[in-house]
Amino acid sequence: MNRTWLLLRIQIINTLPINEIREPGNKKKNTAILMGIGMITIALLLFSYNILTAQALAQTGAQKLIPAYMAAISSFAIIILTMFRSNDILFGSRDIEMLFSLPIKFGEIISSKFLFLYLLNFIVSFIFMVPGGIIWIINTDMDISRFTLYYITIFFVPLLPMCIASFIGILITLVTSRLKNRNIISLILSFAAIGLIGYISAYSSQEGSDISILSTMLAQQITRIYPPSKLFLEHLGFSALAGMGTFILLSFMVFYLFVKITASRYLLFRTLATTSSQYVIRKGTAKAHSPFIALYRKELGRFFNSYTTVLNTGFGVIFLCIFSIFLLVVPLQQLGNYVGVANINEFLADYAPVVIASMLSLSCPAASSISLEGRNIWILQSSPISTKMILNSKLAVTLTLHAFGYLFAVPAIILQVDMNFIQFISLLLVPICYSLFTVTLGISLNKKYPNYEWDNEVTVVKQSMPAMISSIFAMIAIGIPVLLHLLLAFPLLPTLLGTATILIIAAGIMHHKACMASYL
C-alpha cells in the first residue's frame, strides 16, 4: 500500500507544479503561484454559487432536497469531466511500461491510477457537496447522525459517476479498436454519448412540468437526472439515513467490482487503447511544400490523430457548430422556450459575440502544441527554421479550427436573428479579436513554460499551466465587459468592442515578443 501512495504522490507532483513552487529561484515559481491563485479563485466562485443555489432551495422550503440536488449535479459534472480524461489516465500513460519493469505489483500500479482519477473527481464532489451541506444543516432540525453521514457520503459520491464514465470510455475503445480511422469514430461516439447524457437530463427536467407542487417537481427532476440521488430523499418507510447508508454501500460495491474487472483485463484494454489505426497510407507521389505549409500539415495531422487533443481542445468549436445547426433547424421562439429566455432574438443580438467568443476560447490547441512535441522537440530546435515560422504554423492550426466554428455560427445567427448595424459589426469583429488573443496567449505561455517530460497527453492538453492559465485569462476577458454591463450598466456592445480592441493590441505585442526569440 505504501508503494501505491508513493506512485500516487509521483503522479500528483508530475501533474501539479509543486516542485517549481518549492524550488528557490525557479523562474516558473511566480507563474505557478499565479495559477494556484486562479484555481483557488475559481473554486471559491463555484463554492459561492453552490451556496446561493442551496439558499434559493431553502428559501422555497425545499431544503430537504439539497443533499439529493448536490449529489445529482456533482455526479453529472463528474461524468462529463471523466469522459474526457479517463482513458488517458487509466490506459494511456507513457510511464506504464517503465513501471511494469520495476519490482512493483501490478495491482499497486492500477490502484494508483484509479486513486489519481478519484482524487481529481473528489475535488468536484467537495466543491458541490460541502457548501450545499452547510446551508442544509443551517435550515434543518438538528440530527447529528444524518449530518455526519451526509459528509461521509462526499467521499463516495465520485465513485459511481467515475465508473459510468470510465465504462463508456472503455466501451468506445473496444468498439473502435479495430476500425479504420478509429480516432474520428471514437470522437463521434464520445460526443454522441455526451449529447445523449445531456439530452436525457434536459428531457427529464422538462417532464412533469404540470406538477403543481414545486418541491415534488424538483424531487422528480433531480432523481431523473441522476437516479441514485433518490437515496438522499426521505420516503415512506425508508428514511434518508438508511438511504445514504445504502448509497455508500452501493457506490463502494460498484467501484470495487469495476476496479477488479478492469484490473483483470487491464493489459487487454491498454493494448486496444494504444493500438494504432489499421488505416494504410496510400502510396503516391511525394509533393514538395514550403517550410510553413509542411509544418502546418504536420501540426494539423498530429491534432486530428490525437483523440485526447481533439476531444479536449475541440470541445468548444464542436459545440458551437452543433448550436449553429440547432439554431437553423429549430424555430427561434421554440429555442427561447428551451433555454428559458423570453426574448431570444434580443438576447442573441446582444450576446451572440460573447457566446461565440466563449466557445472559441474553450478550444485552444496552441496552448499545448509546443509541449506535445515531447522528447522530439530537438528536431524542431535543430531545424533551419525560424522560431516565428514554427509558432505561426501552430497558431494557424488553432485559427483554422476557430474559423471552422466561426463560419458555422456567424451565418446561422445572421440568418435567424434580427440585428442593427452595431450588433452586426460586433458579431463579426469581437469573436475574431478574442480568438486571436486566446491563441496568442496560449502559444506565448506554452513557449515560456513548456513541458516535454509528460507521461500522458492529457497532462499537457488539459492540466498544464499554459492551458489552464490561458483558459482562465480568456474567461476573465469575456467576463469583464459582461459584468460591467450587468453590475454598472455599461453599454454592452461598445464595452465589448473596446475590450476587443485592447485584446487585439495585447495579442500583437505577445506575438511580436514570442517571435523575437531566436531559440524555441
Wavefront OBJ file of the C-alpha trace (Angstrom):
o trace
v 0.000 0.000 0.000
v 2.924 2.316 0.737
v 4.104 1.950 -2.845
v 0.610 2.752 -4.114
v 0.652 6.024 -2.182
v 4.177 6.705 -3.445
v 3.060 6.199 -7.058
v 0.056 8.447 -6.430
v 2.326 11.098 -4.957
v 4.585 10.977 -8.040
v 1.577 11.442 -10.335
v 0.389 14.454 -8.317
v 3.856 16.036 -8.392
v 4.133 15.438 -12.148
v 0.702 16.992 -12.733
v 0.889 19.995 -10.436
v 3.844 22.460 -10.421
v 4.678 21.627 -6.791
v 8.419 21.267 -7.368
v 8.548 24.603 -9.220
v 6.926 26.361 -6.245
v 9.281 24.758 -3.730
v 12.477 25.358 -5.719
v 14.176 28.666 -4.745
v 14.844 30.971 -7.696
v 12.842 28.928 -10.217
v 11.503 31.225 -12.960
v 8.257 29.260 -13.060
v 7.565 29.889 -9.372
v 5.601 33.126 -9.799
v 3.514 31.715 -12.635
v 2.804 28.550 -10.659
v 1.675 30.630 -7.699
v -0.478 32.751 -10.026
v -2.049 29.626 -11.475
v -2.730 28.310 -7.979
v -4.406 31.581 -7.016
v -6.514 31.422 -10.194
v -7.618 27.854 -9.477
v -8.469 28.694 -5.864
v -10.446 31.733 -7.072
v -12.461 29.582 -9.488
v -13.089 27.038 -6.734
v -14.270 29.805 -4.384
v -16.583 31.211 -7.077
v -18.123 27.761 -7.613
v -18.343 27.352 -3.838
v -20.225 30.666 -3.574
v -22.503 29.766 -6.485
v -23.462 26.485 -4.826
v -24.189 28.291 -1.561
v -26.525 30.674 -3.419
v -28.229 27.746 -5.190
v -28.745 25.918 -1.884
v -30.060 29.104 -0.278
v -32.560 29.505 -3.114
v -33.837 25.966 -2.466
v -34.044 26.660 1.268
v -36.000 29.891 0.712
v -38.638 27.971 -1.281
v -38.987 25.484 1.585
v -37.237 22.724 -0.355
v -34.167 22.409 1.924
v -34.737 18.654 2.235
v -33.863 18.369 -1.495
v -30.427 19.994 -1.125
v -28.436 16.741 -0.494
v -30.058 14.983 -3.479
v -29.642 18.066 -5.691
v -25.936 18.497 -4.873
v -25.259 14.765 -5.312
v -27.025 14.760 -8.709
v -25.335 17.893 -10.080
v -21.837 16.958 -8.877
v -22.252 13.415 -10.287
v -23.380 14.803 -13.633
v -20.330 17.104 -13.746
v -18.019 14.199 -12.839
v -19.431 12.016 -15.641
v -18.785 14.698 -18.247
v -15.312 15.606 -16.952
v -14.181 11.987 -16.509
v -15.186 11.019 -20.038
v -12.595 13.498 -21.333
v -9.648 12.011 -19.473
v -10.334 8.547 -18.046
v -8.807 6.546 -20.919
v -5.614 8.604 -20.936
v -5.099 8.432 -17.188
v -6.008 4.748 -16.827
v -4.596 3.252 -20.030
v -2.675 5.876 -21.999
v 0.140 6.832 -19.592
v 3.622 6.594 -21.040
v 5.020 5.534 -17.680
v 3.122 2.224 -17.609
v 5.788 0.206 -19.434
v 8.512 1.673 -17.252
v 6.516 0.860 -14.091
v 5.910 -2.707 -15.278
v 9.674 -3.232 -15.455
v 10.123 -2.211 -11.798
v 9.592 -4.516 -8.792
v 6.092 -3.141 -8.206
v 2.968 -5.248 -8.024
v 0.556 -4.999 -10.925
v -2.315 -4.166 -8.569
v -0.380 -1.311 -6.958
v 0.149 0.399 -10.326
v -3.504 0.102 -11.306
v -4.687 1.204 -7.844
v -2.537 4.345 -8.072
v -4.120 5.211 -11.454
v -7.655 4.808 -10.093
v -6.782 6.759 -6.934
v -5.455 9.633 -9.026
v -8.653 9.709 -11.080
v -10.674 9.524 -7.857
v -8.724 12.410 -6.329
v -9.490 14.682 -9.303
v -13.190 13.850 -9.090
v -13.293 14.186 -5.311
v -12.416 17.879 -5.708
v -15.545 18.323 -7.846
v -17.654 16.471 -5.297
v -16.216 18.567 -2.454
v -16.964 21.881 -4.204
v -20.621 20.929 -4.672
v -21.458 18.883 -1.592
v -19.795 20.907 1.195
v -21.462 24.320 0.588
v -24.802 22.628 -0.045
v -24.389 20.700 3.192
v -23.672 23.867 5.182
v -26.913 25.512 4.014
v -28.840 22.261 4.516
v -27.638 21.939 8.122
v -28.473 25.562 8.917
v -32.051 25.142 7.646
v -32.737 21.659 9.066
v -33.588 20.414 12.546
v -30.568 19.091 14.448
v -29.773 15.493 13.538
v -26.125 14.658 14.189
v -26.240 11.187 12.641
v -27.735 12.441 9.340
v -25.319 15.361 9.117
v -22.343 13.105 9.821
v -23.466 10.520 7.290
v -24.016 13.233 4.675
v -20.434 14.449 4.952
v -19.192 10.857 4.810
v -21.061 10.396 1.517
v -18.926 13.174 -0.012
v -16.085 10.646 -0.210
v -18.331 8.141 -2.037
v -20.246 10.424 -4.440
v -17.455 10.369 -7.124
v -17.329 6.553 -7.288
v -20.497 5.768 -9.284
v -20.187 8.522 -11.930
v -16.498 7.715 -12.275
v -17.363 4.086 -13.042
v -20.106 5.108 -15.505
v -17.819 7.498 -17.422
v -14.876 5.064 -17.413
v -17.151 2.264 -18.614
v -18.339 4.429 -21.530
v -14.700 5.244 -22.343
v -13.711 1.556 -22.287
v -16.740 0.636 -24.387
v -15.786 3.204 -27.036
v -12.216 1.831 -27.015
v -13.457 -1.732 -27.518
v -15.797 -0.761 -30.348
v -13.280 1.328 -32.284
v -10.018 -0.520 -31.625
v -10.047 -2.474 -34.889
v -11.689 0.097 -37.118
v -10.126 2.336 -39.711
v -9.971 5.998 -38.695
v -10.606 4.972 -35.100
v -9.913 8.473 -33.749
v -12.721 10.016 -35.792
v -15.173 7.269 -34.850
v -14.120 7.474 -31.191
v -14.694 11.230 -31.213
v -18.112 10.860 -32.826
v -19.112 8.234 -30.246
v -17.750 10.325 -27.360
v -19.627 13.452 -28.361
v -22.721 11.371 -29.098
v -22.503 9.906 -25.565
v -22.134 13.380 -24.049
v -25.007 14.663 -26.180
v -27.170 11.705 -25.169
v -26.462 12.301 -21.477
v -27.275 15.996 -21.912
v -30.458 15.200 -23.848
v -31.673 12.716 -21.238
v -31.039 15.272 -18.490
v -32.791 18.088 -20.380
v -35.697 15.839 -21.347
v -36.051 14.536 -17.810
v -36.009 18.018 -16.319
v -38.845 19.108 -18.628
v -41.111 16.183 -17.921
v -43.729 16.678 -15.257
v -43.988 20.434 -15.767
v -47.669 20.201 -14.959
v -46.970 19.191 -11.427
v -48.322 21.854 -9.157
v -46.247 21.173 -6.075
v -42.812 22.751 -6.546
v -40.857 20.524 -4.153
v -42.345 17.363 -5.664
v -41.488 18.584 -9.153
v -37.903 19.378 -8.147
v -37.514 15.992 -6.462
v -38.723 14.204 -9.586
v -36.460 16.220 -11.859
v -33.404 15.649 -9.666
v -33.911 11.895 -9.428
v -34.499 11.682 -13.187
v -31.219 13.465 -13.916
v -29.324 11.050 -11.664
v -31.482 8.208 -10.247
v -29.088 7.179 -7.390
v -29.647 10.624 -5.839
v -33.135 9.340 -4.909
v -31.434 7.596 -1.978
v -30.815 11.022 -0.401
v -34.570 11.725 -0.206
v -36.935 10.624 2.516
v -39.595 8.096 1.502
v -42.417 6.395 3.293
v -40.911 3.524 5.285
v -37.376 4.401 4.095
v -35.508 7.104 5.984
v -32.877 9.370 4.455
v -30.388 7.903 6.934
v -30.925 4.406 5.541
v -30.882 5.837 2.015
v -27.485 7.489 2.453
v -26.120 4.305 4.038
v -27.387 2.327 1.044
v -25.802 4.894 -1.306
v -22.413 4.470 0.375
v -22.643 0.686 0.225
v -23.834 0.678 -3.399
v -21.121 3.117 -4.517
v -18.366 1.139 -2.821
v -19.530 -2.207 -4.225
v -19.881 -0.915 -7.785
v -16.480 0.767 -7.631
v -14.812 -2.319 -6.123
v -16.261 -4.617 -8.789
v -15.397 -2.171 -11.576
v -11.764 -1.904 -10.444
v -11.479 -5.695 -10.092
v -12.931 -6.355 -13.558
v -10.851 -3.615 -15.163
v -7.673 -4.842 -13.447
v -8.278 -8.394 -14.664
v -8.416 -7.158 -18.283
v -6.106 -4.186 -17.902
v -3.443 -5.316 -20.347
v -6.104 -6.046 -22.980
v -7.714 -2.612 -22.530
v -4.330 -0.883 -22.645
v -3.337 -2.750 -25.801
v -6.616 -1.810 -27.500
v -6.361 1.802 -26.311
v -2.848 2.194 -27.696
v -3.302 0.126 -30.857
v -2.519 2.076 -33.996
v -5.213 2.582 -36.567
v -5.466 -0.040 -39.288
v -5.590 2.717 -41.829
v -2.972 2.220 -44.549
v -1.496 5.291 -46.150
v -1.871 5.148 -49.904
v 1.318 5.372 -51.807
v 1.534 8.336 -54.089
v 3.862 10.907 -55.500
v 5.507 12.974 -52.804
v 4.910 16.698 -53.200
v 7.280 19.382 -52.068
v 5.821 22.146 -49.934
v 7.144 25.314 -48.427
v 8.512 25.010 -44.858
v 5.452 26.768 -43.442
v 2.960 24.501 -45.276
v 4.951 21.418 -44.265
v 4.902 22.484 -40.606
v 1.200 23.358 -40.824
v 0.300 19.973 -42.345
v 2.384 18.162 -39.735
v 0.699 20.090 -36.904
v -2.770 19.592 -38.370
v -2.146 15.856 -38.828
v -0.977 15.456 -35.249
v -4.013 17.338 -33.959
v -6.519 15.114 -35.757
v -4.565 11.936 -34.962
v -4.807 12.587 -31.234
v -8.132 11.558 -29.741
v -7.276 13.320 -26.465
v -6.316 16.616 -28.091
v -9.384 16.827 -30.319
v -11.768 15.769 -27.537
v -10.407 18.274 -25.003
v -9.409 21.235 -27.157
v -12.008 20.908 -29.911
v -14.889 20.740 -27.465
v -15.890 24.421 -27.759
v -15.799 24.575 -31.564
v -17.759 21.332 -31.978
v -20.478 22.502 -29.609
v -20.549 25.862 -31.399
v -21.223 24.002 -34.670
v -23.958 21.905 -33.016
v -25.519 25.056 -31.586
v -25.435 26.676 -35.059
v -27.181 23.699 -36.658
v -29.707 23.685 -33.828
v -30.293 27.410 -34.420
v -31.009 26.795 -38.104
v -33.449 23.911 -37.685
v -35.326 24.943 -34.533
v -37.685 27.963 -34.606
v -36.242 30.857 -32.624
v -39.208 31.112 -30.257
v -39.047 27.409 -29.503
v -35.326 27.736 -28.784
v -36.150 30.552 -26.351
v -38.605 28.249 -24.565
v -35.926 25.567 -24.243
v -33.378 27.885 -22.628
v -35.930 29.915 -20.673
v -35.308 33.280 -22.376
v -38.441 35.281 -23.193
v -37.000 37.489 -25.959
v -34.416 35.200 -27.517
v -33.922 37.447 -30.584
v -32.874 40.430 -28.463
v -30.690 38.226 -26.263
v -28.814 36.668 -29.198
v -28.451 40.003 -30.978
v -26.558 41.372 -27.945
v -24.868 38.278 -26.541
v -24.055 36.252 -29.689
v -20.484 37.707 -29.858
v -19.966 36.672 -26.223
v -21.299 33.161 -26.870
v -19.076 32.630 -29.914
v -16.010 34.116 -28.190
v -16.598 31.869 -25.153
v -16.813 28.723 -27.261
v -13.698 29.655 -29.258
v -11.786 30.406 -26.057
v -12.522 26.881 -24.811
v -10.696 25.489 -27.855
v -7.015 26.384 -27.769
v -4.714 23.605 -29.042
v -1.955 26.222 -29.333
v -1.603 26.290 -25.525
v -0.199 22.745 -25.550
v 1.187 22.442 -29.076
v 4.846 23.045 -28.122
v 4.704 20.691 -25.128
v 3.177 17.980 -27.317
v 6.432 17.845 -29.278
v 7.697 15.975 -26.213
v 11.126 14.424 -26.475
v 11.123 15.102 -30.233
v 11.430 18.841 -29.670
v 15.109 18.575 -30.637
v 14.001 18.020 -34.265
v 12.415 21.479 -34.436
v 15.189 23.065 -32.367
v 17.869 21.775 -34.744
v 15.967 22.534 -37.966
v 16.960 25.564 -40.051
v 13.554 27.153 -39.485
v 12.876 30.398 -37.670
v 11.010 30.442 -34.367
v 8.456 32.778 -35.930
v 7.577 30.263 -38.654
v 7.240 27.404 -36.172
v 4.975 29.438 -33.895
v 2.913 30.747 -36.816
v 2.314 27.218 -38.109
v 0.996 26.176 -34.696
v -1.133 29.319 -34.463
v -2.513 28.649 -37.942
v -3.874 25.242 -36.887
v -5.802 26.718 -33.955
v -7.057 29.608 -36.109
v -8.209 27.097 -38.739
v -10.184 25.298 -36.030
v -11.663 28.597 -34.825
v -12.506 29.637 -38.396
v -14.479 26.424 -38.820
v -16.675 27.241 -35.807
v -16.874 30.944 -36.667
v -18.019 30.286 -40.249
v -20.704 27.943 -38.951
v -22.013 30.237 -36.223
v -21.960 33.712 -37.767
v -24.059 32.928 -40.913
v -26.532 30.934 -38.781
v -27.028 33.890 -36.443
v -27.258 36.412 -39.297
v -29.961 34.289 -40.965
v -32.047 33.763 -37.832
v -31.594 36.901 -35.716
v -32.664 40.471 -36.492
v -29.801 42.853 -35.713
v -28.944 46.523 -36.064
v -25.654 47.777 -37.532
v -23.585 47.828 -34.319
v -24.827 44.382 -33.346
v -23.819 43.098 -36.798
v -20.350 44.652 -36.572
v -19.863 43.278 -33.051
v -20.869 39.810 -34.230
v -18.249 39.949 -36.998
v -15.322 41.528 -35.129
v -15.494 40.588 -31.443
v -15.082 36.783 -31.881
v -12.107 37.336 -34.219
v -10.339 39.573 -31.684
v -10.976 37.140 -28.819
v -9.803 34.234 -30.985
v -6.515 35.963 -31.839
v -5.957 36.917 -28.193
v -6.646 33.385 -26.915
v -4.361 31.586 -29.368
v -1.538 34.128 -28.983
v -1.744 33.976 -25.201
v -1.784 30.173 -25.320
v 1.252 29.814 -27.595
v 3.201 32.506 -25.686
v 2.614 30.778 -22.353
v 3.455 27.373 -23.804
v 6.683 28.724 -25.304
v 7.697 30.169 -21.946
v 6.617 27.171 -19.845
v 6.897 24.028 -21.977
v 6.676 20.531 -20.515
v 8.401 17.906 -22.631
v 8.500 15.191 -19.952
v 4.801 14.295 -19.826
v 3.519 10.778 -19.202
v 0.197 11.138 -20.996
v -1.169 13.762 -23.353
v -3.961 14.857 -21.034
v -1.297 16.203 -18.640
v -0.273 18.936 -21.095
v -3.528 19.269 -23.036
v -5.835 19.742 -20.080
v -3.847 20.097 -16.866
v -0.740 22.051 -17.851
v -0.019 25.539 -16.644
v -0.309 27.249 -20.098
v -3.606 25.501 -20.909
v -5.221 26.424 -17.602
v -3.887 29.979 -17.404
v -4.873 30.803 -20.998
v -8.395 29.480 -20.337
v -8.689 31.459 -17.091
v -7.471 34.705 -18.689
v -9.749 34.212 -21.700
v -12.754 33.714 -19.426
v -11.791 36.806 -17.399
v -11.513 38.818 -20.634
v -15.009 37.661 -21.613
v -16.453 38.153 -18.145
v -15.232 41.731 -17.583
v -17.440 43.516 -20.209
v -20.439 41.370 -19.283
v -20.045 42.161 -15.572
v -19.525 45.866 -16.326
v -22.809 45.780 -18.240
v -24.758 43.833 -15.620
v -23.385 45.486 -12.475
v -22.508 49.042 -13.550
v -24.912 49.475 -16.512
v -22.138 49.954 -19.082
v -23.490 49.620 -22.658
v -22.651 46.033 -23.615
v -21.644 46.249 -27.266
v -19.395 49.372 -27.055
v -17.737 47.832 -23.982
v -17.217 44.578 -25.878
v -15.722 46.392 -28.849
v -13.453 48.437 -26.553
v -12.263 45.279 -24.777
v -11.724 43.550 -28.120
v -9.528 46.457 -29.260
v -7.377 46.158 -26.133
v -7.113 42.398 -26.604
v -6.025 42.624 -30.240
v -3.273 45.100 -29.256
v -2.187 42.755 -26.440
v -2.184 39.842 -28.895
v 0.063 41.791 -31.294
v 2.550 42.589 -28.518
v 2.636 38.988 -27.270
v 3.105 37.627 -30.793
v 5.948 40.033 -31.537
v 7.677 39.209 -28.253
v 7.324 35.445 -28.742
v 8.628 35.559 -32.308
v 11.655 37.645 -31.339
v 13.214 34.651 -29.600
v 15.994 33.015 -31.581
v 15.542 29.645 -29.871
v 12.372 27.639 -29.245
l 1 2 3 4 5 6 7 8 9 10 11 12 13 14 15 16 17 18 19 20 21 22 23 24 25 26 27 28 29 30 31 32 33 34 35 36 37 38 39 40 41 42 43 44 45 46 47 48 49 50 51 52 53 54 55 56 57 58 59 60 61 62 63 64 65 66 67 68 69 70 71 72 73 74 75 76 77 78 79 80 81 82 83 84 85 86 87 88 89 90 91 92 93 94 95 96 97 98 99 100 101 102 103 104 105 106 107 108 109 110 111 112 113 114 115 116 117 118 119 120 121 122 123 124 125 126 127 128 129 130 131 132 133 134 135 136 137 138 139 140 141 142 143 144 145 146 147 148 149 150 151 152 153 154 155 156 157 158 159 160 161 162 163 164 165 166 167 168 169 170 171 172 173 174 175 176 177 178 179 180 181 182 183 184 185 186 187 188 189 190 191 192 193 194 195 196 197 198 199 200 201 202 203 204 205 206 207 208 209 210 211 212 213 214 215 216 217 218 219 220 221 222 223 224 225 226 227 228 229 230 231 232 233 234 235 236 237 238 239 240 241 242 243 244 245 246 247 248 249 250 251 252 253 254 255 256 257 258 259 260 261 262 263 264 265 266 267 268 269 270 271 272 273 274 275 276 277 278 279 280 281 282 283 284 285 286 287 288 289 290 291 292 293 294 295 296 297 298 299 300 301 302 303 304 305 306 307 308 309 310 311 312 313 314 315 316 317 318 319 320 321 322 323 324 325 326 327 328 329 330 331 332 333 334 335 336 337 338 339 340 341 342 343 344 345 346 347 348 349 350 351 352 353 354 355 356 357 358 359 360 361 362 363 364 365 366 367 368 369 370 371 372 373 374 375 376 377 378 379 380 381 382 383 384 385 386 387 388 389 390 391 392 393 394 395 396 397 398 399 400 401 402 403 404 405 406 407 408 409 410 411 412 413 414 415 416 417 418 419 420 421 422 423 424 425 426 427 428 429 430 431 432 433 434 435 436 437 438 439 440 441 442 443 444 445 446 447 448 449 450 451 452 453 454 455 456 457 458 459 460 461 462 463 464 465 466 467 468 469 470 471 472 473 474 475 476 477 478 479 480 481 482 483 484 485 486 487 488 489 490 491 492 493 494 495 496 497 498 499 500 501 502 503 504 505 506 507 508 509 510 511 512 513 514 515 516 517 518 519 520
